[in-house]
């Protein structure tokens, strides 16, 4: 999940064992967490609305146009 510009969103590829928390094909907001990343995890805001660390290979980071990213980030703020 490392890129020149940090990804703010990732799509779920595998929800096995976490069916209530993750939906395959859904876009999730990524929370930067260097420690989690160093252990092969990515922190995302799941279906509960809380952020949790999941194995990074369950996700694929996506780079969105900045206008789309800003709109999604704004919509996800409480």
C-alpha positions in Angstrom: 0.0 0.0 0.0 3.0 2.3 -0.4 2.9 4.9 -3.1 4.4 8.3 -3.6 1.2 9.8 -2.3 -0.4 7.8 0.4 -3.7 6.2 -0.6 -6.7 7.3 1.4 -9.0 4.5 0.1 -8.7 0.8 -0.6 -11.1 -1.7 -2.1 -11.8 -4.9 -0.1 -10.8 -8.1 -2.0 -11.3 -10.7 0.8 -13.6 -10.6 3.8 -13.3 -14.2 4.9 -13.8 -14.4 8.6 -14.9 -10.7 8.7 -18.1 -10.9 6.8 -19.9 -8.5 9.3 -17.0 -6.0 9.2 -16.0 -5.9 5.5 -17.8 -6.2 2.1 -15.9 -7.5 -0.9 -15.8 -4.8 -3.6 -16.5 -1.9 -1.2 -14.2 1.1 -0.9 -12.9 1.7 2.6 -11.2 4.8 4.0 -7.6 4.1 5.0 -6.2 5.5 8.2 -2.4 6.0 8.1 -0.7 3.7 10.6 3.0 3.1 10.1 3.3 0.5 12.8 0.4 -1.6 11.4 2.0 -1.3 7.9 5.3 -2.5 9.2 3.6 -5.7 10.2 1.7 -6.2 6.9 -1.6 -4.6 8.1 -3.7 -1.7 6.9 -6.0 0.3 9.1 -9.4 1.0 7.6 -12.8 2.3 8.8 -14.9 -0.8 8.6 -18.7 -1.4 8.6 -18.9 -0.6 12.4 -17.6 2.9 11.6 -14.5 2.3 13.7 -11.0 1.8 12.4 -9.3 -1.6 12.7 -6.2 -3.2 11.3 -6.6 -6.0 8.7 -4.1 -7.9 6.7 -3.1 -5.6 3.8 -3.5 -8.4 1.3 -7.3 -8.2 1.9 -7.3 -4.8 0.1 -6.0 -3.1 -3.0 -5.2 0.6 -2.6 -6.8 2.9 -5.2 -5.8 6.3 -6.3 -8.8 8.5 -6.9 -8.9 11.9 -8.5 -8.3 14.6 -5.9 -11.8 16.0 -6.2 -13.4 12.6 -5.6 -11.1 11.9 -2.7 -11.9 15.2 -1.1 -15.7 14.6 -1.5 -15.4 11.1 0.0 -13.2 12.3 2.9 -15.6 15.1 3.7 -18.6 12.8 3.6 -16.9 10.4 6.0 -16.3 13.0 8.7 -18.6 12.9 11.7 
